[in-house]
Amino acid sequence: MSQLPKFDVLAFGSHQDDVELGCGGTLASMVAAGRRVGIADLTRGELGSRGTPEVREMEAEKAARILGVERRVNLGIPDGNIKNSKKNRLKVISELRTTRPNILLIPAPDCRHPDHPAGARLIIEAVFQSGLIKIETTDASGAPQEPWRPPHVLHYMQSIPFEPTLVVDVSEFWETRNEAVRAFATQFHTGNPQTDAITDQTPETFISNPAFMDWHDARARTYGFRIGAAFGEPFLYHHGPIGTNDLVGMLKKEKPFR
């Protein structure tokens, strides 16, 4: 059976810019540490008020290069209609079995945009089924894939806050994260007069408002302050708590809190 080398981290987004917004700094930090990192986008964002699927695909490729991730794929699930169907689960399962990630980062369990929690529900069920031997999938070459269930699943935060299980210090990589977000010039106010002059002619959305980026920056500062860092990205461990049989080893790093 086909079995590629394991990825350290795979991050799923319902739309192409979700991962950059929710955990871009974390991914950049993992890439810098030599980890194998991938991104899987569920939809092409074809219902978005700004931009086209073709342009958003180019923006996603640019953002992936900025973050330095090894792999980025799009599963082509209909935007605005992320059903927890067998067909869609098999798409997610195939990607899980292809990359075999140790850590899975997924959309928030609750958000103002219904595609985000819908994507989370789809992925969570697919994660369980991905470990079942009687659910069969094949890779791109048609070879059968072995079952794989990621041992660690974490939600990144989106528009609705939650009390995080952990916060990742992304201070050193916050500007890289912001650069990756700005790659989606059709979606956000980037501060670039040339691109903003064009996109400002399109309908304003929740995320294209200039204050949206200020809010994200302030939130990262807030969670960073809680752990003694300049910027932090919060995560909720799915099916917590996190177990350990070596508390000293687990907490052997110097306490970063103020």
Secondary structure, DSSP 8 states (H G I E B T S, - for coil): -B-----SEEEEESSTTHHHHHHHHHHHHHHHTT--EEEEES---TT-SSS-HHHHHHHHHHHHHHHT-SEEEE----TT-----HHHHHHHHHHHHHH--SEEEE--SS-SSTHHHHHHHHHHHHHHHHT-TTS--B-TTS-BB-----SEEEEE--SS----SEEEE-GGGHHHHHHHHHT-TTTS--S-HHHHHHHTTS---TTTSHHHHHHHHHHHHHHHHHTTSS-EEEEEETT-----S-HHHHT-S-----
